[in-house]
Amino acid sequence: MQDRLSHLFLPPLVESANVQEPTDPGHWQNNERRVLAQIANGIVVDQQAKERGISSVPDPWARPLTVQSAVAPQSRHPLQEQITTEWRGLLSLLALRRVRGHDVTFAPVSLDRGRMAEALRRLAPRPVQLEPQTAYAWTDVLLIRYNGTPIGALSPTTLAYTAADYAEAIRETDLNLQQRDEEGRKTGLLAPPTEREDLEYVAEWVDGLVTTLGGMLLTDDRDTRPGAQRGVISARTINALLSDWLAELKDQLGLDPLVPADARDVRTASSEEARLPDWEPLDDHAVWRRVLTPLVLDDGEIPWGNRSDLALDLDPTRNHSSVDEVVVVTRRLLKGNPRVWRARRFSHLGGDVDRALSTYFASSSGTMIGDEPMMIKESGREWRAMWVRPEQYFLTDTLVQAPGGEPLLSETERPLNEARGGRYLLPFRREILDFFGPEAIRDKLRPQFVDVDNGVLFSFSLPVGGKEERVERIYRHMTS
């Protein structure tokens, strides 16, 4: 029995680990503090960790320290590639959240009261002198959430770190910044963008971050203050991580490595536009404040006019509606990954047609896409837009068959409203006249009836983005 009680409840250790076993099983023993470092240094970290995860002594600060260890240049950590990809994905999300409409929020965590908070404070690593005049404490915790799920937090040594167990909650969301498995399915793990436009945007943000942090971070290795050397080491790590990433981005985009990245349509938000969380440490933590500053659309560089690839080509002299732009949403148009509104493409709405239609375009029309209003205000001007599902917004729900045996129209006009099954009234709602007159309906929209099994297919054309989109709707015969 005594032998069975002498088991050492620790994760697997290397054979050379210098960890003394307890001499009196079942009782607390007064060890020197260095025993924890000996255990940490002796934990087996091998290739199998990629499949099963790493066992370690329970520690609430383990995740940020694991990320710090894994992403460090020259690291041989078995999870370096995965965690670095997640780290880049998290920063990409912070950069793109405004221009792409990502649901990112922040939650300060107070460690002022309670036994648990006291334990966390006592276990926290020492502060890092990240700026010459400002030490960054691990106990200043600001969680980063996507769609309500905590996915990471700010870090004194790597700017930010990802959470350990968020993938399942993120996998089913519309977020396109996810790693994919071999079959192309979302895994829920964060990743930097793959689409060129997003890559260009992130490259500009990272380039600006490298430049700005160069004048903020503590780099004087002669500083002897407590925490200064940790700050210098962290600054070098951060600079190396960002510089390596920026070099990869420019190479991927075919950009000159010596020329600053400058993406079309976006810029870094001003302090007034950034909408940073109301959190006291941001008042004097300039590095964190800069990391949380997103990109915004540079409307001043965008010509005044349509902001969607799906805009209905309108005759301004005929537009009798209350909007300046009409975004036409159909299944076929979405599949081309168009710019739906301003900077948001179809992929930023999840990339799934059925889900996008049911989530963002569930009715016949609207003036919001998610939480974003389709309106731009600039220099005293307003640009108002709406989206429409044309088969619902422009067409009635029922098709009316003309009574009697006499034709409704002259012989030359009969193709407009006749099919083999009978003569029908054009099923347009009144709203079509806000944008097209009778002659335009006849000549440009070219309405047509075609008999199909147990019904009639009605179709018409809409001029969208300089091309023609044929809209169809099937009306079934009513049975008595």
C-alpha positions in Angstrom: 0.0 0.0 0.0 2.8 2.4 0.9 4.4 1.8 -2.6 1.2 2.8 -4.4 0.9 6.0 -2.4 4.4 7.0 -3.5 3.4 7.8 -7.0 4.6 11.3 -8.2 1.5 13.1 -9.7 3.4 15.1 -12.4 3.3 15.1 -16.2 5.9 13.0 -18.0 9.5 14.2 -17.2 12.7 13.6 -19.1 15.1 11.2 -17.5 17.6 13.9 -16.7 15.0 16.0 -14.8 16.4 17.0 -11.4 13.2 16.7 -9.4 13.3 15.1 -5.9 10.4 12.9 -5.0 8.6 13.5 -1.7 10.2 11.7 1.3 6.9 11.5 3.2 4.0 10.5 0.9 0.6 12.0 1.6 2.0 15.1 3.4 3.0 18.6 2.3 6.7 19.3 2.0 8.6 22.5 2.2 10.5 22.8 -1.0 12.5 25.6 -2.4 10.7 27.7 -5.1 13.2 26.5 -7.8 11.5 23.1 -7.7 8.8 24.5 -10.0 11.3 25.7 -12.5 13.0 22.2 -12.4 9.6 20.6 -13.1 8.8 23.0 -15.9 12.2 22.5 -17.5 11.9 18.7 -17.2 8.4 18.3 -18.9 8.6 16.2 -22.0 7.6 18.2 -25.0 7.8 16.0 -28.1 6.3 15.6 -31.6 3.3 13.8 -30.1 2.2 17.1 -28.5 0.7 18.1 -31.8 -1.9 15.4 -31.5 -2.5 15.1 -27.8 -1.6 18.5 -26.5 1.0 19.3 -23.8 0.6 18.2 -20.2 1.8 20.7 -17.7 1.4 21.8 -14.1 -2.0 23.7 -13.9 -1.3 27.4 -14.2 -3.8 30.1 -15.3 -0.9 31.9 -17.0 0.2 28.9 -18.9 -1.5 29.8 -22.2 0.1 33.2 -22.7 3.5 31.8 -21.7 3.0 28.8 -24.1 2.3 31.3 -26.9 5.3 33.3 -26.0 7.5 30.2 -26.1 6.0 28.9 -29.3 6.1 32.0 -31.5 9.6 33.1 -30.5 12.0 33.2 -33.4 14.3 30.2 -33.5 11.8 28.3 -31.3 11.8 24.5 -31.7 8.4 24.3 -30.0 6.3 21.5 -31.7 3.3 23.8 -32.0 5.3 26.8 -33.4 3.7 26.7 -36.8 0.1 26.3 -35.6 0.3 28.9 -32.8 2.1 31.4 -35.0 -0.7 31.0 -37.5 -3.3 31.6 -34.8 -1.4 34.6 -33.5 -1.3 36.1 -37.0 -5.0 35.3 -37.4 -5.9 37.1 -34.1 -3.9 40.3 -35.1 -5.5 40.1 -38.6 -8.9 40.0 -37.0 -8.1 43.1 -34.9 -6.9 44.9 -38.0 -9.9 44.0 -40.2 -12.7 44.1 -37.7 -14.1 47.5 -38.8 -13.7 47.3 -42.6 -15.0 43.7 -42.7 -17.7 44.1 -40.0 -16.3 41.4 -37.8 -18.1 41.0 -34.4 -15.2 41.8 -32.2 -15.7 43.1 -28.6 -13.5 43.5 -25.6 -14.0 42.6 -21.9 -11.7 43.9 -19.1 -11.1 41.4 -16.3 -10.7 42.8 -12.8 -8.4 41.0 -10.4 -9.0 43.2 -7.5 -11.2 41.1 -5.2 -11.7 37.6 -4.1 -9.5 34.6 -3.3 -9.2 33.5 -6.9 -8.1 37.0 -8.0 -5.5 37.0 -5.2 -4.2 33.7 -6.3 -4.0 34.9 -10.0 -2.1 38.0 -8.9 0.4 36.0 -6.8 1.0 33.5 -9.7 1.3 36.1 -12.4 4.7 36.6 -14.1 6.6 39.7 -13.3 5.7 43.0 -15.2 7.5 43.7 -18.5 9.0 47.2 -19.1 7.8 47.2 -22.7 8.0 51.0 -23.1 10.8 53.2 -21.6 8.4 54.8 -19.1 5.7 52.1 -18.8 5.7 48.6 -17.3 3.1 46.2 -18.7 1.5 44.0 -16.0 0.1 40.5 -16.7 -2.7 41.3 -14.3 -4.0 44.0 -16.6 -6.2 41.6 -18.6 -8.3 42.6 -21.6 -10.1 39.7 -23.2 -10.8 39.7 -27.0 -14.1 38.1 -28.0 -15.5 37.2 -31.4 -19.2 36.7 -31.6 -19.3 36.6 -27.8 -16.6 33.9 -27.5 -13.3 34.7 -25.8 -10.6 34.0 -28.3 -7.6 35.7 -26.8 -6.3 38.6 -24.8 -3.5 41.2 -24.8 0.0 40.2 -23.8 3.0 42.1 -22.5 5.4 39.9 -24.5 3.7 39.1 -27.8 1.1 41.9 -28.0 -1.7 39.4 -27.9 -2.2 35.7 -27.4 -4.9 33.2 -28.5 -7.1 31.2 -26.1 -6.7 27.5 -25.8 -10.2 26.2 -26.4 -12.2 28.4 -28.7 -12.2 26.5 -32.0 -15.5 24.6 -31.6 -17.4 27.9 -31.0 -15.8 29.7 -33.9 -16.0 26.9 -36.5 -19.7 27.4 -37.2 -19.5 31.2 -37.5 -19.2 33.2 -40.7 -15.6 34.2 -39.9 -13.3 33.6 -42.9 -10.1 34.0 -40.9 -9.9 30.3 -40.1 -7.5 27.4 -40.8 -8.9 24.7 -43.1 -8.5 21.0 -42.9 -7.3 18.8 -45.8 -10.9 18.8 -47.2 -11.2 22.6 -47.1 -13.5 22.6 -44.0 -13.2 25.3 -41.4 -11.4 24.1 -38.2 -12.3 27.1 -36.0 -8.6 27.9 -35.4 -7.7 31.4 -36.3 -5.6 32.1 -39.4 -4.5 35.2 -41.4 -6.4 36.0 -44.6 -5.9 34.2 -47.9 -7.8 36.6 -50.3 -5.6 39.2 -52.0 -7.6 42.2 -50.9 -7.5 41.2 -47.3 -3.8 40.4 -47.6 -3.2 43.9 -49.0 -5.1 45.5 -46.1 -3.3 43.5 -43.4 0.1 44.2 -45.0 -0.6 48.0 -44.7 -1.7 47.5 -41.0 1.4 45.4 -40.1 3.7 47.8 -42.0 2.3 50.7 -40.0 2.5 48.8 -36.8 6.2 48.0 -37.3 6.9 51.6 -38.0 5.0 52.9 -35.0 6.2 50.4 -32.5 9.8 51.1 -33.5 9.5 54.4 -31.7 7.6 53.0 -28.7 9.3 49.8 -27.6 12.2 49.7 -25.0 15.3 48.7 -26.9 18.1 49.9 -24.6 19.8 46.8 -23.3 21.8 48.9 -20.8 18.7 49.7 -18.8 19.1 48.1 -15.4 15.6 48.8 -14.0 13.6 45.8 -12.8 11.8 44.3 -15.8 13.8 46.3 -18.3 15.7 43.3 -19.7 12.4 41.4 -20.1 11.1 44.4 -22.0 14.1 44.5 -24.3 13.8 40.8 -25.0 10.1 41.1 -25.6 10.6 44.1 -27.9 13.1 42.1 -30.0 10.7 39.2 -30.2 7.8 41.5 -31.2 9.9 43.3 -33.9 11.1 40.0 -35.3 7.6 38.5 -35.4 6.1 41.5 -37.2 9.1 42.0 -39.6 9.1 38.3 -40.6 5.3 38.4 -41.2 5.5 41.6 -43.2 8.3 40.2 -45.3 6.1 37.1 -46.1 3.1 39.3 -46.9 5.0 41.5 -49.3 6.6 38.4 -51.0 3.2 36.8 -51.3 1.7 40.0 -52.8 4.7 40.7 -55.1 5.4 44.0 -53.4 8.8 45.8 -53.2 10.2 45.0 -49.7 11.6 48.5 -49.4 8.4 50.3 -50.2 5.7 50.8 -47.5 2.5 48.7 -48.2 -0.3 51.0 -49.2 -3.7 49.3 -49.9 -6.4 51.0 -51.8 -9.5 52.2 -49.9 -8.2 51.8 -46.3 -6.2 53.6 -43.7 -5.4 53.2 -40.0 -8.1 54.8 -37.9 -7.4 58.0 -36.0 -7.6 58.0 -32.3 -11.2 59.4 -32.5 -12.3 56.7 -35.0 -10.6 53.7 -33.2 -13.5 53.2 -30.7 -11.1 51.6 -28.2 -12.6 49.9 -25.1 -13.1 52.0 -22.0 -10.2 50.5 -20.1 -7.9 52.5 -17.8 -4.5 50.9 -18.8 -4.9 52.0 -22.4 -4.4 55.6 -21.2 -0.7 55.1 -20.8 -0.1 51.8 -22.6 0.6 53.1 -26.1 1.7 49.8 -27.5 -1.5 48.1 -26.7 -3.5 51.1 -27.8 -1.8 50.9 -31.2 -2.4 47.2 -31.5 -6.1 47.7 -30.9 -6.3 50.5 -33.6 -8.1 49.0 -36.6 -8.2 49.9 -40.3 -11.1 52.0 -41.6 -12.3 52.7 -45.0 -10.8 55.8 -46.6 -13.9 57.2 -48.1 -12.1 60.3 -49.2 -10.1 58.1 -51.7 -13.2 56.3 -53.0 -15.2 58.0 -55.8 -18.6 59.2 -54.7 -21.2 56.7 -56.0 -22.0 53.0 -56.0 -20.2 51.0 -53.3 -21.2 47.5 -54.5 -20.3 45.2 -57.3 -24.0 44.3 -57.3 -25.4 47.8 -57.8 -28.4 48.1 -60.1 -27.5 50.3 -63.1 -29.9 53.2 -62.5 -31.0 56.0 -64.7 -30.7 58.9 -62.3 -33.6 60.7 -64.1 -35.8 57.7 -63.4 -34.9 56.9 -59.8 -38.0 57.7 -57.8 -37.0 55.7 -54.7 -35.6 57.0 -51.5 -32.1 55.5 -52.1 -29.2 56.3 -54.3 -28.0 52.7 -54.8 -29.8 49.3 -55.0 -27.8 46.2 -54.3 -29.2 43.2 -56.2 -28.8 39.9 -54.3 -29.3 36.6 -56.1 -27.7 33.2 -55.7 -25.7 33.4 -58.9 -24.4 36.8 -58.2 -23.2 35.9 -54.7 -21.2 32.9 -56.0 -18.7 35.2 -57.7 -17.5 36.6 -54.2 -18.5 40.2 -55.1 -18.1 43.3 -53.0 -21.6 43.3 -51.5 -21.3 46.6 -49.7 -18.3 48.9 -49.2 -15.5 46.6 -48.2 -17.5 43.5 -47.3 -17.4 40.7 -49.8 -19.5 37.6 -49.9 -16.7 35.6 -48.2 -16.9 38.0 -45.2 -20.5 36.9 -44.8 -19.5 33.3 -44.5 -19.1 32.2 -48.1 -22.2 29.9 -47.9 -25.0 31.0 -50.2 -27.9 29.4 -48.3 -26.6 30.7 -44.9 -26.0 34.2 -46.2 -29.5 34.5 -47.7 -31.1 33.3 -44.5 -28.9 35.3 -42.2 -28.3 38.6 -44.0 -31.0 38.7 -46.7 -33.9 36.9 -45.2 -36.6 39.3 -46.5 -37.4 40.9 -49.8 -35.3 44.1 -49.1 -33.4 45.9 -46.3 -31.1 48.8 -45.5 -28.8 46.9 -43.1 -26.3 44.1 -43.6 -25.9 42.5 -40.3 -25.4 45.5 -37.9 -24.0 47.8 -40.6 -26.4 50.5 -42.0 -26.1 51.0 -45.7 -25.5 54.7 -45.5 -22.4 56.9 -46.0 -22.1 60.4 -44.6 -19.2 62.5 -45.9 -18.6 66.3 -46.1 -22.3 67.1 -45.6 -23.4 64.5 -48.2 -25.3 61.3 -47.7 -25.4 58.2 -49.8 -28.2 55.8 -49.1 -28.5 52.3 -50.3 -30.7 49.2 -49.9 -30.4 45.6 -51.0 -33.2 43.7 -52.7 -34.0 40.1 -53.5 -35.4 40.9 -57.0 -37.6 37.8 -57.4 -39.4 38.9 -54.2 -39.1 42.7 -54.2 -40.1 43.3 -57.8 -42.6 40.4 -58.4 -46.0 39.5 -56.9 -46.6 36.3 -55.1 -49.3 35.2 -57.5 -49.6 35.3 -61.3 -53.0 36.5 -62.7 -54.3 34.9 -65.8 -56.2 37.2 -68.1 -59.9 36.3 -68.4 -61.9 36.0 -71.7 -60.9 34.8 -75.1 -59.7 38.0 -76.7 -56.0 39.0 -76.7 -55.1 41.8 -74.2 -52.5 43.4 -76.5 -51.9 44.0 -80.2 -50.2 41.2 -82.1 -46.8 42.8 -81.9 -47.0 43.1 -78.1 -48.5 39.7 -77.3 -45.2 37.9 -76.5 -45.0 40.1 -73.4 -47.8 38.4 -71.7 -48.7 35.2 -73.5 -47.6 31.6 -73.2 -49.1 28.4 -74.4 -51.0 28.0 -71.1 -52.8 31.3 -71.4 -52.5 35.0 -71.2 -51.1 36.6 -68.1 -50.7 40.0 -66.5 -47.1 41.0 -65.9 -46.4 40.1 -62.2 -44.5 43.2 -61.4 -45.1 45.1 -58.2 -45.4 48.9 -58.2 -41.8 49.2 -57.0 -40.5 48.3 -60.5 -41.8 51.7 -61.7 -39.4 53.5 -59.3 -36.6 52.5 -61.5 -37.9 51.6 -65.0 -40.6 53.1 -67.2 -43.0 51.0 -69.3 -40.7 51.2 -72.4 -37.7 50.2 -70.4 -39.6 47.3 -68.9 -40.4 46.1 -72.4 -37.1 46.8 -74.1 -34.5 46.4 -71.3 -36.0 44.0 -68.9 -37.4 41.8 -71.7 -40.1 39.9 -69.6 -40.9 36.5 -70.8 -43.3 33.6 -69.9 -42.4 30.0 -70.4 -44.7 27.0 -69.7 -43.2 24.5 -67.3 -44.6 21.4 -65.6 -47.7 22.4 -63.6 -46.9 26.1 -63.9 -45.4 29.1 -65.7 -41.8 30.4 -65.4 -41.6 34.2 -65.6 -38.3 35.8 -66.1 -36.8 39.3 -66.7 -33.4 40.9 -66.9 -31.8 43.5 -64.7 -28.7 45.5 -65.5 -26.3 44.9 -62.6 -22.8 46.2 -62.5 -22.6 46.6 -66.3 -23.9 43.1 -66.9 -27.2 41.4 -67.3 -28.7 39.3 -64.6 -31.7 37.2 -65.5 -34.2 36.8 -62.7 -36.7 33.9 -62.6 -39.7 32.9 -60.6 -42.0 29.9 -61.1 -45.7 30.2 -60.5 -47.6 27.0 -60.0 -51.2 26.5 -61.3 -53.8 26.6 -58.5 -55.8 23.5 -58.1 -59.4 23.7 -57.1 
